Amino acid sequence: MAFDGITTYHLIGELDHTLKDGRIRKIYQPEKDEIRLLINCGAGNVTLLLSVNANNPRAALTEKKKSNPETPPSFCMVLRKHILNGTIINVRQHQSDRVLILDITSKNEFNEQEIKSLIVEIMGRNSNIILTHVPQSPEASPVIIDSLKKVGSSSSRYRQILPGLMYKTPPEKDRLNFFTCNTPEAF
């Protein structure tokens, strides 16, 4: 099934209900384009699958097991450093896009609480998983810590996805946000 904004909206509702206040206990990267988070949610553990496979990008709860490589890939290690043992405080969607955002509170190397966002863009061949640091001030843009797929200036003129840069949302392209549009005026 293809993901669209409405499917993502309903998925967000289910994930927020299930994962909110859950603790991330394990992080795996069994495939080059797939992340699995084992989350303790009070009543038990659930596994969240985040796939950015060009043919079948998705986010879903799963019970299927997969073998992991002996040496974890670098993005998996970055996720373990920043969000392992973190608590999911919010699951949300960017406007009506196919962008799922997990807000996670965790401790940094100085033992201070920080909020990080794991952003999953479910956009066909342009799908990506991006870890950002949420700034203290609301008007500041999130800073990219790392991403599963790096996008440089040679690949995209609109936005680059590289560590240290400000996170910029995917292009809007004259789409209506179905949460804010009024039906009579939209047509």
PASEBA-1860 file (N, C-alpha, C; in nm, 3 decimals):
! residues 187
1> MAFDGITT> 0.084/-0.118/0.000/0.000/0.000/0.000/0.089/0.124/0.000 ~ 0.059/0.219/-0.086/0.135/0.342/-0.095/0.100/0.434/0.022 ~ 0.200/0.503/0.074/0.177/0.598/0.182/0.138/0.732/0.123 ~ 0.036/0.794/0.180/0.000/0.930/0.148/-0.019/1.005/0.279 ~ -0.057/1.131/0.273/-0.073/1.211/0.394/-0.179/1.159/0.488 ~ -0.287/1.105/0.433/-0.396/1.055/0.517/-0.356/0.925/0.586 ~ -0.289/0.836/0.512/-0.239/0.712/0.572/-0.140/0.745/0.684 ~ -0.052/0.840/0.656/0.047/0.881/0.756/-0.022/0.939/0.879
9> YHLIGELD> -0.126/1.017/0.860/-0.201/1.076/0.971/-0.256/0.967/1.063 ~ -0.316/0.864/1.006/-0.373/0.757/1.087/-0.264/0.671/1.151 ~ -0.153/0.651/1.081/-0.039/0.580/1.139/0.015/0.656/1.260 ~ 0.025/0.788/1.248/0.074/0.871/1.358/-0.015/0.853/1.481 ~ -0.146/0.850/1.461/-0.238/0.830/1.573/-0.211/0.699/1.644 ~ -0.193/0.591/1.568/-0.165/0.461/1.628/-0.030/0.459/1.698 ~ 0.073/0.512/1.631/0.207/0.511/1.690/0.215/0.598/1.814 ~ 0.150/0.715/1.811/0.152/0.803/1.929/0.087/0.734/2.048
17> HTLKDGRI> -0.025/0.668/2.024/-0.094/0.596/2.131/-0.007/0.481/2.187 ~ 0.060/0.409/2.099/0.138/0.292/2.140/0.275/0.329/2.195 ~ 0.344/0.423/2.134/0.485/0.449/2.165/0.510/0.563/2.263 ~ 0.412/0.650/2.284/0.435/0.765/2.372/0.478/0.719/2.511 ~ 0.581/0.780/2.563/0.643/0.749/2.692/0.718/0.616/2.690 ~ 0.735/0.557/2.571/0.813/0.434/2.560/0.962/0.465/2.558 ~ 1.041/0.369/2.608/1.187/0.385/2.612/1.252/0.303/2.502 ~ 1.343/0.363/2.430/1.415/0.294/2.322/1.525/0.210/2.386
25> RKIYQPEK> 1.511/0.079/2.377/1.604/-0.013/2.443/1.712/-0.067/2.349 ~ 1.678/-0.087/2.222/1.775/-0.139/2.126/1.751/-0.074/1.990 ~ 1.860/-0.057/1.916/1.853/0.000/1.782/1.934/-0.089/1.689 ~ 1.871/-0.133/1.580/1.937/-0.220/1.484/1.925/-0.162/1.344 ~ 2.019/-0.199/1.259/2.013/-0.164/1.117/2.044/-0.290/1.037 ~ 1.944/-0.380/1.019/1.968/-0.506/0.950/1.995/-0.490/0.800 ~ 1.943/-0.385/0.739/1.962/-0.356/0.596/2.016/-0.215/0.583 ~ 2.075/-0.184/0.468/2.132/-0.050/0.449/2.026/0.060/0.450
33> DEIRLLIN> 1.899/0.022/0.425/1.792/0.121/0.417/1.682/0.096/0.520 ~ 1.716/0.033/0.632/1.615/-0.004/0.731/1.670/0.009/0.873 ~ 1.589/0.070/0.960/1.622/0.084/1.102/1.511/0.016/1.181 ~ 1.548/-0.052/1.288/1.450/-0.113/1.379/1.479/-0.064/1.520 ~ 1.374/-0.015/1.586/1.385/0.032/1.724/1.305/-0.062/1.813 ~ 1.369/-0.119/1.914/1.298/-0.199/2.014/1.261/-0.104/2.126 ~ 1.131/-0.089/2.150/1.081/0.011/2.244/1.003/-0.057/2.355 ~ 1.038/-0.024/2.479/0.966/-0.076/2.596/0.851/0.019/2.625
41> CGAGNVTL> 0.729/-0.034/2.613/0.609/0.048/2.628/0.525/0.004/2.747 ~ 0.583/-0.009/2.862/0.506/-0.044/2.981/0.456/-0.187/2.982 ~ 0.362/-0.220/2.896/0.304/-0.354/2.893/0.395/-0.456/2.825 ~ 0.494/-0.410/2.754/0.584/-0.502/2.683/0.667/-0.428/2.581 ~ 0.739/-0.505/2.503/0.825/-0.446/2.401/0.758/-0.453/2.264 ~ 0.779/-0.349/2.184/0.735/-0.348/2.046/0.853/-0.308/1.959 ~ 0.850/-0.352/1.834/0.956/-0.317/1.740/0.897/-0.226/1.633 ~ 0.960/-0.109/1.618/0.920/-0.013/1.516/1.015/-0.028/1.398
49> LLSVNANN> 0.958/-0.060/1.282/1.034/-0.073/1.159/1.026/0.058/1.082 ~ 1.141/0.112/1.046/1.148/0.233/0.964/1.228/0.198/0.840 ~ 1.162/0.191/0.725/1.230/0.152/0.602/1.223/0.266/0.501 ~ 1.335/0.294/0.436/1.340/0.395/0.331/1.377/0.330/0.198 ~ 1.341/0.205/0.184/1.362/0.132/0.060/1.287/0.206/-0.051 ~ 1.354/0.227/-0.165/1.294/0.305/-0.274/1.165/0.242/-0.326 ~ 1.155/0.110/-0.322/1.036/0.042/-0.374/0.924/0.028/-0.271 ~ 0.959/0.029/-0.143/0.857/0.008/-0.040/0.893/0.082/0.089
57> PRAALTEK> 0.897/0.215/0.086/0.926/0.288/0.210/0.807/0.279/0.304 ~ 0.835/0.264/0.434/0.724/0.249/0.528/0.771/0.265/0.671 ~ 0.674/0.281/0.758/0.694/0.278/0.903/0.582/0.191/0.957 ~ 0.618/0.096/1.042/0.517/0.004/1.093/0.568/-0.067/1.217 ~ 0.476/-0.112/1.299/0.512/-0.199/1.410/0.521/-0.340/1.353 ~ 0.622/-0.416/1.395/0.641/-0.549/1.339/0.681/-0.648/1.447 ~ 0.655/-0.774/1.420/0.699/-0.881/1.509/0.803/-0.969/1.440 ~ 0.826/-0.946/1.312/0.923/-1.026/1.237/1.064/-0.995/1.284
65> KKSNPETP> 1.144/-1.099/1.296/1.284/-1.084/1.335/1.371/-1.086/1.210 ~ 1.482/-1.016/1.216/1.579/-1.015/1.107/1.718/-1.024/1.167 ~ 1.807/-1.091/1.098/1.945/-1.099/1.148/2.016/-0.967/1.121 ~ 2.107/-0.934/1.210/2.180/-0.808/1.201/2.325/-0.834/1.164 ~ 2.390/-0.738/1.100/2.531/-0.755/1.066/2.616/-0.758/1.195 ~ 2.731/-0.823/1.188/2.819/-0.831/1.305/2.866/-0.693/1.348 ~ 2.897/-0.608/1.252/2.940/-0.471/1.281/2.829/-0.377/1.240 ~ 2.774/-0.299/1.335/2.666/-0.207/1.299/2.716/-0.095/1.207
73> PSFCMVLR> 2.634/-0.055/1.110/2.670/0.058/1.023/2.682/0.187/1.103 ~ 2.748/0.286/1.044/2.777/0.411/1.117/2.651/0.485/1.161 ~ 2.545/0.488/1.077/2.424/0.559/1.116/2.359/0.493/1.237 ~ 2.363/0.362/1.242/2.310/0.289/1.358/2.387/0.328/1.484 ~ 2.517/0.341/1.473/2.600/0.379/1.588/2.567/0.522/1.634 ~ 2.542/0.611/1.539/2.504/0.749/1.574/2.371/0.749/1.649 ~ 2.275/0.671/1.599/2.145/0.662/1.667/2.161/0.607/1.808 ~ 2.245/0.505/1.823/2.268/0.448/1.956/2.329/0.551/2.050
81> KHILNGTI> 2.420/0.629/1.999/2.485/0.732/2.082/2.385/0.837/2.129 ~ 2.294/0.878/2.041/2.208/0.992/2.071/2.071/0.958/2.129 ~ 2.011/0.846/2.090/1.873/0.822/2.136/1.852/0.690/2.210 ~ 1.956/0.606/2.223/1.940/0.482/2.299/1.907/0.516/2.444 ~ 1.809/0.450/2.501/1.756/0.475/2.635/1.680/0.607/2.645 ~ 1.653/0.668/2.532/1.571/0.789/2.529/1.423/0.755/2.540 ~ 1.343/0.854/2.576/1.199/0.836/2.590/1.127/0.911/2.479 ~ 1.035/0.844/2.413/0.956/0.906/2.306/0.850/0.994/2.371
89> INVRQHQS> 0.858/1.124/2.348/0.763/1.216/2.411/0.651/1.258/2.316 ~ 0.672/1.236/2.186/0.571/1.279/2.091/0.594/1.209/1.957 ~ 0.486/1.173/1.890/0.492/1.124/1.752/0.400/1.216/1.674 ~ 0.454/1.279/1.569/0.374/1.378/1.497/0.404/1.373/1.347 ~ 0.328/1.452/1.274/0.338/1.459/1.129/0.365/1.603/1.090 ~ 0.447/1.625/0.986/0.469/1.760/0.935/0.355/1.794/0.839 ~ 0.273/1.890/0.877/0.155/1.933/0.801/0.078/1.810/0.754 ~ 0.052/1.797/0.624/-0.016/1.677/0.575/0.077/1.595/0.486
97> DRVLILDI> 0.207/1.611/0.508/0.308/1.539/0.431/0.328/1.398/0.482 ~ 0.404/1.322/0.407/0.440/1.186/0.446/0.568/1.191/0.528 ~ 0.567/1.273/0.630/0.684/1.292/0.717/0.643/1.262/0.860 ~ 0.701/1.157/0.915/0.674/1.113/1.051/0.789/1.162/1.140 ~ 0.757/1.222/1.253/0.860/1.277/1.342/0.843/1.218/1.481 ~ 0.949/1.155/1.531/0.952/1.104/1.668/1.036/1.202/1.750 ~ 0.975/1.267/1.847/1.049/1.354/1.938/1.093/1.269/2.057 ~ 1.222/1.273/2.086/1.281/1.185/2.187/1.364/1.267/2.283
105> TSKNEFNE> 1.340/1.247/2.411/1.423/1.313/2.511/1.528/1.213/2.559 ~ 1.651/1.258/2.562/1.762/1.172/2.604/1.871/1.258/2.667 ~ 1.968/1.193/2.728/2.077/1.266/2.793/2.197/1.272/2.700 ~ 2.264/1.388/2.702/2.384/1.403/2.621/2.507/1.359/2.701 ~ 2.625/1.382/2.645/2.748/1.338/2.711/2.776/1.412/2.842 ~ 2.708/1.525/2.867/2.722/1.600/2.992/2.610/1.567/3.090 ~ 2.532/1.463/3.058/2.421/1.415/3.141/2.308/1.517/3.153 ~ 2.292/1.599/3.048/2.185/1.698/3.042/2.076/1.648/2.948
113> QEIKSLIV> 1.951/1.675/2.982/1.838/1.635/2.898/1.837/1.717/2.769 ~ 1.818/1.651/2.657/1.806/1.716/2.527/1.690/1.652/2.452 ~ 1.636/1.726/2.359/1.531/1.671/2.273/1.590/1.655/2.133 ~ 1.574/1.536/2.080/1.618/1.505/1.944/1.494/1.461/1.867 ~ 1.496/1.482/1.737/1.386/1.436/1.652/1.440/1.338/1.550 ~ 1.374/1.224/1.541/1.404/1.127/1.437/1.297/1.147/1.331 ~ 1.338/1.199/1.216/1.246/1.236/1.109/1.251/1.129/1.001 ~ 1.134/1.073/0.971/1.124/0.969/0.868/1.044/1.025/0.753
121> EIMGRNSN> 1.111/1.050/0.641/1.046/1.102/0.521/1.012/0.984/0.431 ~ 0.885/0.955/0.414/0.839/0.840/0.335/0.799/0.894/0.198 ~ 0.897/0.910/0.110/0.875/0.978/-0.018/0.935/0.902/-0.135 ~ 0.902/0.775/-0.149/0.951/0.696/-0.262/1.102/0.687/-0.265 ~ 1.163/0.714/-0.379/1.308/0.702/-0.389/1.381/0.811/-0.312 ~ 1.310/0.916/-0.272/1.371/1.024/-0.193/1.350/1.005/-0.042 ~ 1.305/0.889/-0.001/1.282/0.861/0.141/1.414/0.870/0.218 ~ 1.403/0.909/0.344/1.523/0.923/0.426/1.486/0.919/0.573
129> IILTHVPQ> 1.585/0.888/0.656/1.571/0.895/0.801/1.678/0.993/0.849 ~ 1.634/1.095/0.922/1.723/1.204/0.961/1.713/1.226/1.111 ~ 1.826/1.233/1.178/1.830/1.264/1.321/1.869/1.410/1.338 ~ 1.786/1.487/1.410/1.814/1.628/1.432/1.816/1.661/1.580 ~ 1.884/1.768/1.612/1.886/1.823/1.746/1.786/1.937/1.749 ~ 1.692/1.932/1.843/1.590/2.036/1.853/1.647/2.151/1.936 ~ 1.653/2.272/1.879/1.709/2.386/1.953/1.617/2.431/2.066 ~ 1.674/2.502/2.162/1.599/2.553/2.276/1.496/2.658/2.234
137> SPEASPVI> 1.535/2.748/2.142/1.443/2.854/2.101/1.350/2.804/1.990 ~ 1.221/2.834/2.001/1.123/2.783/1.904/1.142/2.835/1.762 ~ 1.201/2.954/1.745/1.215/3.009/1.610/1.337/2.954/1.536 ~ 1.428/2.886/1.605/1.547/2.830/1.541/1.514/2.698/1.472 ~ 1.584/2.671/1.363/1.563/2.546/1.288/1.643/2.433/1.351 ~ 1.591/2.310/1.340/1.666/2.195/1.390/1.796/2.176/1.311 ~ 1.897/2.124/1.377/2.027/2.100/1.314/2.041/1.950/1.290 ~ 2.082/1.914/1.170/2.099/1.773/1.135/2.221/1.716/1.206
145> IDSLKKVG> 2.200/1.607/1.280/2.311/1.534/1.342/2.367/1.435/1.240 ~ 2.279/1.357/1.179/2.320/1.261/1.075/2.195/1.213/1.002 ~ 2.216/1.145/0.891/2.104/1.090/0.814/2.146/0.958/0.751 ~ 2.047/0.878/0.721/2.076/0.750/0.658/2.130/0.771/0.517 ~ 2.069/0.863/0.442/2.114/0.897/0.308/2.162/1.042/0.308 ~ 2.283/1.064/0.270/2.337/1.200/0.260/2.297/1.258/0.125 ~ 2.255/1.384/0.125/2.216/1.453/0.002/2.298/1.581/-0.007 ~ 2.390/1.586/-0.102/2.474/1.704/-0.121/2.417/1.797/-0.225
153> SSSSRYRQ> 2.488/1.905/-0.251/2.441/2.006/-0.347/2.439/1.951/-0.490 ~ 2.519/1.849/-0.519/2.517/1.792/-0.654/2.392/1.707/-0.677 ~ 2.325/1.662/-0.570/2.205/1.579/-0.583/2.076/1.660/-0.574 ~ 2.078/1.772/-0.502/1.956/1.851/-0.483/1.989/1.999/-0.477 ~ 1.917/2.076/-0.556/1.935/2.222/-0.550/1.851/2.284/-0.440 ~ 1.741/2.216/-0.403/1.649/2.272/-0.303/1.703/2.261/-0.162 ~ 1.754/2.143/-0.124/1.802/2.125/0.013/1.911/2.018/0.019 ~ 2.004/2.040/0.110/2.109/1.943/0.136/2.080/1.880/0.272
161> ILPGLMYK> 2.108/1.750/0.282/2.091/1.678/0.408/2.227/1.624/0.446 ~ 2.298/1.704/0.524/2.433/1.670/0.569/2.448/1.711/0.715 ~ 2.530/1.639/0.792/2.550/1.675/0.933/2.596/1.820/0.949 ~ 2.537/1.888/1.048/2.573/2.026/1.079/2.488/2.131/1.008 ~ 2.414/2.092/0.905/2.328/2.188/0.834/2.192/2.197/0.903 ~ 2.121/2.306/0.876/1.985/2.322/0.927/1.892/2.229/0.849 ~ 1.798/2.168/0.919/1.701/2.081/0.852/1.596/2.166/0.783 ~ 1.571/2.134/0.659/1.471/2.203/0.579/1.370/2.098/0.535
169> TPPEKDRL> 1.241/2.126/0.549/1.137/2.029/0.513/1.134/2.006/0.363 ~ 1.078/1.893/0.321/1.066/1.868/0.176/0.984/1.975/0.107 ~ 1.005/1.997/-0.023/0.932/2.103/-0.095/0.782/2.077/-0.096 ~ 0.704/2.185/-0.090/0.558/2.176/-0.079/0.489/2.150/-0.214 ~ 0.531/2.214/-0.323/0.477/2.193/-0.458/0.327/2.218/-0.470 ~ 0.278/2.331/-0.429/0.137/2.371/-0.449/0.035/2.273/-0.392 ~ 0.074/2.195/-0.293/-0.023/2.104/-0.231/-0.101/2.178/-0.123 ~ -0.224/2.138/-0.107/-0.306/2.193/0.000/-0.286/2.109/0.126
177> NFFTCNTP> -0.278/2.176/0.238/-0.273/2.106/0.366/-0.416/2.075/0.404 ~ -0.454/1.947/0.405/-0.594/1.912/0.429/-0.637/1.936/0.573 ~ -0.544/1.970/0.663/-0.581/2.005/0.799/-0.626/2.151/0.811 ~ -0.579/2.234/0.719/-0.606/2.379/0.732/-0.690/2.438/0.619 ~ -0.714/2.363/0.512/-0.788/2.422/0.400/-0.938/2.417/0.426 ~ -1.009/2.516/0.375/-1.154/2.520/0.380/-1.204/2.467/0.246 ~ -1.290/2.370/0.246/-1.333/2.303/0.123/-1.388/2.398/0.018 ~ -1.480/2.489/0.049/-1.534/2.577/-0.058/-1.427/2.667/-0.120
185> EAF> -1.333/2.715/-0.041/-1.231/2.806/-0.096/-1.120/2.732/-0.167 ~ -1.099/2.605/-0.135/-0.988/2.530/-0.193/-1.014/2.497/-0.340 ~ -1.139/2.499/-0.383/-1.168/2.459/-0.521/-1.216/2.573/-0.598
END
